[in-house]
Amino acid sequence: MVEPDQNAVEAALVGGRLACDCGGELRPWAHARWRTLRNVTELVRLRPRRARCASCLATHVLLPTTLLLRRRDLAAVIGEALSSRHLDGASLATVAKSAGVLPDTARGWLRRFAERADDIRATFAALAHRYDPQLPPIEARGSPCADALEAIGVAAAAAVRLLGPSPLWDFVAGASGGRLLTNTICPLPGPA
C-alpha cells in the first residue's frame, strides 16, 4: 500500500525509497491493469504502478491507501457504511443507499467485517498502543464490531498525534495493508 499521490509514489520508486517484503529495493516495472472504482457519486479510474524487487525479483502492484484489496469501492465508502451500521444503527437498506451500492454488496462488507472484528480490534488496539504507549485500555462498546471500530478510531487518533493528519479510512487501509475485509486466511499485518 502506498500513498494516493501517484507523483509522490513515482518519485519514491525511482528514488529507491520503497522496499519489498524481503527488504530489497523496489524498482519501476510498468503498470497494472486499469480499474474502475466506485465512489458514492462518481466512478474513479485508476491504473496502479507495478514494481519489481531488485533482490528477490517479485513483482508488486502498488495500490493507494484509498483502496481495500479485492474491493471495487473506495475504502472511505466502505468505512462509512461500517460506521453507519455498527455505530449509528442504520438499517441495511439505509447503509446500501448511502453508499450507492446494492444491498447484497453492503451485506457482504458487513458480514466480512463481523467475521474479522476480533482480529481487527486486536490489530488496531496494538497499533494504537504502539503509537501512544501512554494510552489507557480501549473501552469496550458492547459488540465485537463496535469494539473494532473503537480501536480503529483510537489508533487513528494516536497516528494523527504522532504522524500528522490523514483521512481516517486511508489510514485504516494502509495500516491493514488493504486487508481489512479480505478472507480470514489472509491475516492482517502486525503493527510495524
QUIFENNOR-V992253 format. One record per pair of residues at least 4 apart in sequence whose C-alpha atoms are under 7 Angstrom apart, sorted by the first residue. I is the first residue (numbers start at 0). J is the second residue. Records with the same first field share a line. If there is no record, write none. Layout:
# QUIFENNOR-V992253
I: J ; J
This chain:
# QUIFENNOR-V992253
0: 61 ; 62 ; 63 ; 64 ; 173 ; 176 ; 177
1: 8 ; 61 ; 62 ; 63 ; 64
2: 8 ; 63 ; 64
3: 63 ; 64 ; 65
4: 8
5: 9
6: 10
7: 11
8: 12
9: 13
10: 14
11: 15 ; 16 ; 17
12: 16 ; 17 ; 25 ; 26 ; 27
13: 26 ; 27
15: 24 ; 25 ; 26
17: 24 ; 25
18: 22 ; 23 ; 24 ; 25
19: 23 ; 24 ; 25 ; 52
23: 52 ; 53 ; 54
24: 52 ; 53
25: 50 ; 51 ; 52 ; 53
26: 50 ; 51 ; 52 ; 53
27: 49 ; 50 ; 51
28: 49 ; 50 ; 51
29: 48 ; 49
30: 46 ; 47 ; 48 ; 49
31: 46 ; 47 ; 48 ; 49 ; 60
32: 46
33: 44 ; 45 ; 46
34: 44 ; 45 ; 46
35: 42 ; 43 ; 44 ; 45
36: 42 ; 43 ; 44 ; 71 ; 72 ; 73
37: 41 ; 42 ; 43 ; 71 ; 72 ; 73
38: 42 ; 43 ; 72 ; 73 ; 76
39: 76 ; 98 ; 99
47: 60 ; 61 ; 62
48: 60 ; 61
49: 58 ; 59 ; 60 ; 61
50: 58 ; 59 ; 60
51: 56 ; 57 ; 58 ; 59
52: 56 ; 57 ; 58
62: 66
64: 169 ; 172 ; 173
65: 73 ; 74 ; 169 ; 172
66: 73 ; 74 ; 172 ; 177
67: 74 ; 172 ; 177 ; 178 ; 179
68: 177 ; 178 ; 181
72: 76 ; 77
73: 77
74: 78 ; 168 ; 169 ; 172
75: 79 ; 168
76: 80 ; 98
77: 81
78: 82 ; 168
79: 83
80: 84 ; 94 ; 98
81: 85 ; 109
82: 86 ; 87
83: 87 ; 88 ; 89 ; 94
84: 88 ; 89 ; 90 ; 94
85: 144 ; 145
86: 145
89: 93 ; 94
90: 94
91: 95 ; 102
92: 96 ; 102
93: 97
94: 98 ; 105
95: 99 ; 100 ; 101 ; 102 ; 105
96: 100
100: 104 ; 105
101: 105
102: 106
103: 107
104: 108
105: 109
106: 110
107: 111
108: 112 ; 180
109: 113
110: 114
111: 115 ; 180
112: 116 ; 180
113: 144
115: 119 ; 183
116: 120 ; 143 ; 144 ; 147
117: 121 ; 143 ; 147
118: 122
119: 123 ; 147
120: 124 ; 146 ; 147 ; 150
121: 125
122: 126 ; 189 ; 190
123: 127 ; 150 ; 151 ; 154
124: 128 ; 150 ; 154
125: 129 ; 190
126: 130 ; 154 ; 190
127: 131 ; 153 ; 154 ; 157
128: 132 ; 134
130: 157 ; 158 ; 161
131: 157
137: 150
139: 146
140: 145 ; 146
141: 145 ; 146
142: 146
143: 147
144: 148
145: 149
146: 150
147: 151
148: 152
149: 153
150: 154
151: 155
152: 156
153: 157
154: 158
155: 159 ; 167 ; 170
156: 160
157: 161
158: 162 ; 163
159: 163 ; 164 ; 165
165: 169 ; 170
166: 170
167: 171
168: 172
169: 173
170: 174
171: 175
172: 176 ; 177 ; 179
173: 177
175: 179 ; 187 ; 188
176: 188
178: 187
181: 185
